[in-house]
Amino acid sequence: MIELYGSPTPSTHTIAIMLEEVQLPYSIFPVTKENTQQLELEFLKPTPNRIFPLILDREGPNGKPIVIFETNAILLYLAEKSGQLLPQETHEKYEVLQWLLFESSKIAPTLGNSKHFMYHAPEEVPYAVKRFNNETKRVFGILENQLSENEFISGDYSIADIATFPWIREYERYGFTSEQLPNISAWCNNMEERPAVIKGTNTLIGMKESV
């Protein structure tokens, strides 16, 4: 049994969707401001960044429990454990991995900062808004171009799509329309029709985000 600890952030949605896709048994343990201290004492010693989500696989390698943090490290672990959604052939594998790393190095940080300075910053910071909005446009442009030639980000459906979708699906919050991003819009619609995406997303409904 895999235990998923997190609040309803894009990163936690990513892991829930992945678990549904590969059909590994799991339970979700909500992380709130009230229980974070207890969870830190139990799990965060081996996780130096001290953030959620994380998973505890009680049936890890060689039957020993393992705790894993960082969203894309969790995706890679689950892909290897299940033998799904990460190609074994070298060229195809690295096509997926480069887009997975693009998500972690560009998409998540850029959109996270953009959303923060647009909607959550305690005071207006025009320079930050302009800087991250411009980078957001560039990132969306790269992904829009990639999806103009591929049904999914790296060709076939993979962990690259699962990592990216929870961030990109809210493209309207960043000032874009479906007409401006026809390929991303079509991809999002395709993703939203997948049963695992529906179930993985709905599993987190009602949870409060820990801030």
C-alpha positions as CSV (number, residue, x, y, z in Angstrom):
1,M,0.0,0.0,0.0
2,I,1.3,3.5,-0.9
3,E,0.4,6.4,1.3
4,L,0.2,9.8,-0.3
5,Y,0.6,12.9,1.9
6,G,-0.3,16.3,0.6
7,S,-2.8,19.0,0.1
8,P,-4.7,19.8,-3.2
9,T,-1.9,21.5,-5.0
10,P,-1.0,20.7,-8.6
11,S,1.9,18.5,-7.4
12,T,-0.4,16.4,-5.2
13,H,-2.9,16.1,-8.1
14,T,-0.1,14.9,-10.3
15,I,0.7,12.0,-7.9
16,A,-3.0,11.0,-7.4
17,I,-3.5,10.9,-11.2
18,M,-0.4,8.8,-11.6
19,L,-1.5,6.3,-8.9
20,E,-4.9,6.0,-10.7
21,E,-3.2,5.5,-14.1
22,V,-1.0,2.7,-12.9
23,Q,-3.6,1.2,-10.6
24,L,-1.4,0.9,-7.6
25,P,-3.4,0.7,-4.3
26,Y,-3.0,3.9,-2.2
27,S,-4.5,6.0,0.5
28,I,-4.4,9.8,0.8
29,F,-3.6,11.5,4.0
30,P,-4.4,15.2,3.9
31,V,-1.8,17.6,5.1
32,T,-3.2,20.6,7.0
33,K,-1.8,23.3,9.2
34,E,-3.1,21.4,12.1
35,N,-1.3,18.1,11.4
36,T,1.9,19.3,9.7
37,Q,4.0,19.3,12.8
38,Q,3.1,15.7,13.6
39,L,3.8,14.6,10.0
40,E,7.1,16.5,10.0
41,L,8.2,14.5,13.1
42,E,7.3,11.2,11.4
43,F,8.3,11.6,7.8
44,L,10.4,14.6,7.0
45,K,13.7,13.6,8.5
46,P,14.8,11.9,5.3
47,T,13.4,14.8,3.1
48,P,15.7,17.8,3.4
49,N,13.5,20.2,1.5
50,R,10.7,19.5,4.1
51,I,7.8,19.8,1.6
52,F,4.8,17.9,0.5
53,P,3.6,15.9,-1.4
54,L,5.5,12.8,-0.5
55,I,4.8,9.1,-0.6
56,L,5.4,6.3,1.8
57,D,5.6,2.9,0.1
58,R,5.3,0.3,2.7
59,E,6.2,-2.4,0.2
60,G,9.2,-0.7,-1.4
61,P,12.4,-2.2,-2.9
62,N,13.2,-5.6,-1.4
63,G,10.1,-5.3,0.7
64,K,11.4,-2.4,2.8
65,P,9.4,0.8,3.3
66,I,10.6,3.9,1.4
67,V,9.8,7.6,1.7
68,I,10.1,9.7,-1.5
69,F,9.7,13.4,-1.9
70,E,9.8,15.7,-5.0
71,T,6.9,15.2,-7.4
72,N,8.9,14.0,-10.4
73,A,11.1,11.7,-8.4
74,I,7.8,10.1,-7.2
75,L,6.6,9.9,-10.7
76,L,9.8,8.1,-11.8
77,Y,9.6,5.7,-8.9
78,L,5.9,4.8,-9.6
79,A,6.7,4.4,-13.3
80,E,9.5,2.0,-12.6
81,K,7.5,0.2,-9.9
82,S,4.6,-0.3,-12.3
83,G,6.5,-0.6,-15.5
84,Q,4.2,1.9,-17.1
85,L,4.2,5.4,-18.7
86,L,8.0,5.6,-19.1
87,P,9.4,4.0,-22.2
88,Q,12.3,1.6,-21.9
89,E,13.9,2.3,-25.4
90,T,16.6,4.9,-24.9
91,H,15.5,7.5,-27.4
92,E,11.9,7.5,-26.4
93,K,12.8,7.4,-22.7
94,Y,14.9,10.6,-22.9
95,E,12.2,12.3,-25.0
96,V,9.9,11.8,-22.0
97,L,12.6,12.7,-19.4
98,Q,13.6,16.0,-21.1
99,W,9.9,17.2,-21.0
100,L,9.6,15.9,-17.4
101,L,12.6,18.1,-16.5
102,F,11.2,21.0,-18.5
103,E,8.1,20.8,-16.3
104,S,10.1,20.8,-13.1
105,S,12.6,23.5,-14.1
106,K,10.4,25.9,-16.1
107,I,6.6,25.2,-16.0
108,A,6.0,24.7,-12.3
109,P,8.4,27.5,-11.0
110,T,7.2,30.0,-13.7
111,L,3.5,29.4,-13.3
112,G,3.8,29.1,-9.5
113,N,5.5,32.5,-9.3
114,S,3.2,34.1,-11.8
115,K,0.1,33.0,-9.9
116,H,1.6,34.1,-6.7
117,F,2.4,37.7,-7.8
118,M,-0.9,38.1,-9.7
119,Y,-3.2,36.7,-7.0
120,H,-1.6,36.1,-3.6
121,A,1.2,38.6,-3.0
122,P,0.5,40.9,0.0
123,E,1.5,43.9,-2.1
124,E,1.7,44.7,-5.8
125,V,5.1,44.1,-7.4
126,P,4.8,45.3,-11.0
127,Y,8.3,44.2,-12.0
128,A,7.7,40.6,-10.7
129,V,4.3,40.4,-12.4
130,K,5.7,41.5,-15.7
131,R,8.7,39.3,-15.5
132,F,6.9,36.1,-14.7
133,N,4.0,36.9,-17.0
134,N,6.4,37.2,-19.9
135,E,8.1,34.0,-19.0
136,T,4.7,32.3,-18.7
137,K,3.9,33.4,-22.3
138,R,7.2,31.9,-23.4
139,V,6.6,28.6,-21.6
140,F,3.0,28.3,-23.0
141,G,4.4,29.1,-26.5
142,I,6.9,26.3,-26.3
143,L,4.3,23.8,-25.1
144,E,1.7,25.0,-27.7
145,N,4.3,24.4,-30.5
146,Q,5.2,20.9,-29.2
147,L,1.6,19.9,-29.1
148,S,1.0,21.1,-32.7
149,E,2.8,18.0,-33.9
150,N,2.0,15.5,-31.1
151,E,-1.2,14.3,-29.5
152,F,0.7,14.1,-26.2
153,I,3.8,16.0,-25.1
154,S,6.4,13.4,-25.9
155,G,4.5,11.5,-28.5
156,D,2.7,8.8,-26.5
157,Y,1.0,9.4,-23.2
158,S,3.5,9.4,-20.4
159,I,4.6,10.8,-17.0
160,A,5.4,14.1,-18.8
161,D,1.7,14.7,-19.5
162,I,0.8,13.7,-16.0
163,A,3.4,16.1,-14.5
164,T,2.4,19.0,-16.7
165,F,-1.4,18.9,-16.8
166,P,-2.3,20.1,-13.3
167,W,-0.3,23.3,-14.0
168,I,-1.5,24.0,-17.5
169,R,-5.2,23.2,-17.2
170,E,-5.8,26.6,-15.6
171,Y,-4.4,28.5,-18.6
172,E,-7.3,31.0,-18.5
173,R,-6.1,32.2,-15.1
174,Y,-2.9,33.4,-16.8
175,G,-4.9,35.4,-19.4
176,F,-5.1,32.9,-22.3
177,T,-8.1,31.7,-24.2
178,S,-8.7,28.4,-26.0
179,E,-8.5,30.3,-29.3
180,Q,-5.0,31.5,-28.4
181,L,-3.9,28.0,-27.4
182,P,-5.8,25.6,-29.6
183,N,-3.3,22.8,-29.2
184,I,-3.0,23.1,-25.5
185,S,-6.8,23.4,-25.2
186,A,-7.3,20.2,-27.2
187,W,-4.7,18.4,-25.1
188,C,-6.4,19.5,-21.9
189,N,-9.7,18.3,-23.1
190,N,-8.2,15.0,-24.0
191,M,-6.6,14.7,-20.6
192,E,-9.8,15.6,-18.8
193,E,-11.6,12.7,-20.4
194,R,-9.2,10.1,-19.0
195,P,-10.9,8.2,-16.2
196,A,-7.7,8.2,-14.1
197,V,-7.4,12.0,-14.4
198,I,-11.1,12.4,-13.4
199,K,-10.8,10.1,-10.4
200,G,-7.3,11.4,-9.3
201,T,-8.6,15.0,-9.4
202,N,-11.9,14.3,-7.7
203,T,-10.2,12.3,-4.9
204,L,-8.8,15.6,-3.6
205,I,-12.0,17.6,-3.7
206,G,-12.9,19.0,-0.3
207,M,-9.4,19.0,0.9
208,K,-7.9,22.3,2.1
209,E,-4.5,23.4,0.8
210,S,-1.9,23.7,3.6
211,V,-0.3,27.1,3.5
